[in-house]
Amino acid sequence: MSVEGVRLEWRGQIDDAEIVELTQAHGGRAEPGWWDRVRPHALGWVAARADDGELVGFVNVAWDGGDHAFLIDTKTRPARQRGGLGTAVVSLAVAEARAAGCEWLFVDFSEDLAPFYLDACGFRATPAGLIHLADR
């Protein structure tokens, strides 16, 4: 899948300031230094860049070093949402996790994102457990 005017790249160059800015662009909390700490532990990530080089989409694929990969931190600029960019970013992440030999790709999400992950991206709902560590 491709999106006009956007280049998708697996393990493309991204600097920490770009991730902070992209996260803040859609109202997320961003801590400088986050990407520099996370990047060495990732199986890979997808960087989506506009023709002018601006980072317009991102997803990180964490993994356990074996069969299990985890899709986290899917982000697209608000002006680029609902045009297929998020689906394209996730689709490339799925293909690359499969190519790396992973058997399972997990994602968790808030209920309002179910149509995106379950319908548009092809994930299926499964029972899961969660502990919000900040509540304890």
Contacts in CASP RR format, 6 or more apart in sequence:
PFRMAT RR
TARGET T0000
AUTHOR 0000-0000-0000
METHOD contacts of the structure
MODEL  1
MSVEGVRLEWRGQIDDAEIVELTQAHGGRAEPGWWDRVRPHALGWVAARA
DDGELVGFVNVAWDGGDHAFLIDTKTRPARQRGGLGTAVVSLAVAEARAA
GCEWLFVDFSEDLAPFYLDACGFRATPAGLIHLADR
1 84 0 8 1.000
1 87 0 8 1.000
1 88 0 8 1.000
1 91 0 8 1.000
1 92 0 8 1.000
2 8 0 8 1.000
2 88 0 8 1.000
3 48 0 8 1.000
3 80 0 8 1.000
3 83 0 8 1.000
3 84 0 8 1.000
3 85 0 8 1.000
3 88 0 8 1.000
5 50 0 8 1.000
5 51 0 8 1.000
6 48 0 8 1.000
6 49 0 8 1.000
6 50 0 8 1.000
6 51 0 8 1.000
6 56 0 8 1.000
6 80 0 8 1.000
6 85 0 8 1.000
6 88 0 8 1.000
7 48 0 8 1.000
7 49 0 8 1.000
7 51 0 8 1.000
8 46 0 8 1.000
8 47 0 8 1.000
8 48 0 8 1.000
8 88 0 8 1.000
8 89 0 8 1.000
8 92 0 8 1.000
9 46 0 8 1.000
9 47 0 8 1.000
9 48 0 8 1.000
9 49 0 8 1.000
10 44 0 8 1.000
10 45 0 8 1.000
10 46 0 8 1.000
10 92 0 8 1.000
10 96 0 8 1.000
11 44 0 8 1.000
11 45 0 8 1.000
12 45 0 8 1.000
12 47 0 8 1.000
13 47 0 8 1.000
14 35 0 8 1.000
14 45 0 8 1.000
14 47 0 8 1.000
14 55 0 8 1.000
14 58 0 8 1.000
15 35 0 8 1.000
16 32 0 8 1.000
16 33 0 8 1.000
16 34 0 8 1.000
16 35 0 8 1.000
16 36 0 8 1.000
17 32 0 8 1.000
18 55 0 8 1.000
19 30 0 8 1.000
19 34 0 8 1.000
19 35 0 8 1.000
19 55 0 8 1.000
19 58 0 8 1.000
20 30 0 8 1.000
20 31 0 8 1.000
20 32 0 8 1.000
20 33 0 8 1.000
20 34 0 8 1.000
20 35 0 8 1.000
21 30 0 8 1.000
21 55 0 8 1.000
22 55 0 8 1.000
22 56 0 8 1.000
22 57 0 8 1.000
22 58 0 8 1.000
22 75 0 8 1.000
22 77 0 8 1.000
23 29 0 8 1.000
23 30 0 8 1.000
23 75 0 8 1.000
24 30 0 8 1.000
25 77 0 8 1.000
25 78 0 8 1.000
26 75 0 8 1.000
26 76 0 8 1.000
26 77 0 8 1.000
26 78 0 8 1.000
38 60 0 8 1.000
38 62 0 8 1.000
39 45 0 8 1.000
41 62 0 8 1.000
42 60 0 8 1.000
42 61 0 8 1.000
42 62 0 8 1.000
42 63 0 8 1.000
43 61 0 8 1.000
43 62 0 8 1.000
43 63 0 8 1.000
43 65 0 8 1.000
43 69 0 8 1.000
43 96 0 8 1.000
43 97 0 8 1.000
43 100 0 8 1.000
43 102 0 8 1.000
44 60 0 8 1.000
44 61 0 8 1.000
44 93 0 8 1.000
44 96 0 8 1.000
45 58 0 8 1.000
45 59 0 8 1.000
45 60 0 8 1.000
45 61 0 8 1.000
45 93 0 8 1.000
46 57 0 8 1.000
46 58 0 8 1.000
46 59 0 8 1.000
46 61 0 8 1.000
46 89 0 8 1.000
46 90 0 8 1.000
46 92 0 8 1.000
46 93 0 8 1.000
46 96 0 8 1.000
47 55 0 8 1.000
47 57 0 8 1.000
47 58 0 8 1.000
48 55 0 8 1.000
48 56 0 8 1.000
48 57 0 8 1.000
48 58 0 8 1.000
48 76 0 8 1.000
48 85 0 8 1.000
48 86 0 8 1.000
48 88 0 8 1.000
48 89 0 8 1.000
49 55 0 8 1.000
49 56 0 8 1.000
50 56 0 8 1.000
54 77 0 8 1.000
56 76 0 8 1.000
56 77 0 8 1.000
56 80 0 8 1.000
56 85 0 8 1.000
57 75 0 8 1.000
57 76 0 8 1.000
57 77 0 8 1.000
57 80 0 8 1.000
57 85 0 8 1.000
57 86 0 8 1.000
57 89 0 8 1.000
58 73 0 8 1.000
58 74 0 8 1.000
58 75 0 8 1.000
58 76 0 8 1.000
58 89 0 8 1.000
59 71 0 8 1.000
59 72 0 8 1.000
59 73 0 8 1.000
59 74 0 8 1.000
59 75 0 8 1.000
59 86 0 8 1.000
59 89 0 8 1.000
59 90 0 8 1.000
59 93 0 8 1.000
60 71 0 8 1.000
60 72 0 8 1.000
60 73 0 8 1.000
61 69 0 8 1.000
61 70 0 8 1.000
61 71 0 8 1.000
61 72 0 8 1.000
61 93 0 8 1.000
61 96 0 8 1.000
61 97 0 8 1.000
61 105 0 8 1.000
62 69 0 8 1.000
62 70 0 8 1.000
62 72 0 8 1.000
63 69 0 8 1.000
63 70 0 8 1.000
63 97 0 8 1.000
63 100 0 8 1.000
63 102 0 8 1.000
66 101 0 8 1.000
66 102 0 8 1.000
67 101 0 8 1.000
67 102 0 8 1.000
67 103 0 8 1.000
67 104 0 8 1.000
68 102 0 8 1.000
68 103 0 8 1.000
68 104 0 8 1.000
68 106 0 8 1.000
69 97 0 8 1.000
69 100 0 8 1.000
69 102 0 8 1.000
69 104 0 8 1.000
69 105 0 8 1.000
69 106 0 8 1.000
70 105 0 8 1.000
70 106 0 8 1.000
70 107 0 8 1.000
71 90 0 8 1.000
71 93 0 8 1.000
71 105 0 8 1.000
71 106 0 8 1.000
71 107 0 8 1.000
72 107 0 8 1.000
74 86 0 8 1.000
74 89 0 8 1.000
74 90 0 8 1.000
74 107 0 8 1.000
76 85 0 8 1.000
76 86 0 8 1.000
76 89 0 8 1.000
84 120 0 8 1.000
86 116 0 8 1.000
87 116 0 8 1.000
87 120 0 8 1.000
87 121 0 8 1.000
90 117 0 8 1.000
90 121 0 8 1.000
91 121 0 8 1.000
93 105 0 8 1.000
94 105 0 8 1.000
94 121 0 8 1.000
97 105 0 8 1.000
98 105 0 8 1.000
105 123 0 8 1.000
107 117 0 8 1.000
107 123 0 8 1.000
108 128 0 8 1.000
108 130 0 8 1.000
109 116 0 8 1.000
109 117 0 8 1.000
114 125 0 8 1.000
117 123 0 8 1.000
118 124 0 8 1.000
118 125 0 8 1.000
END
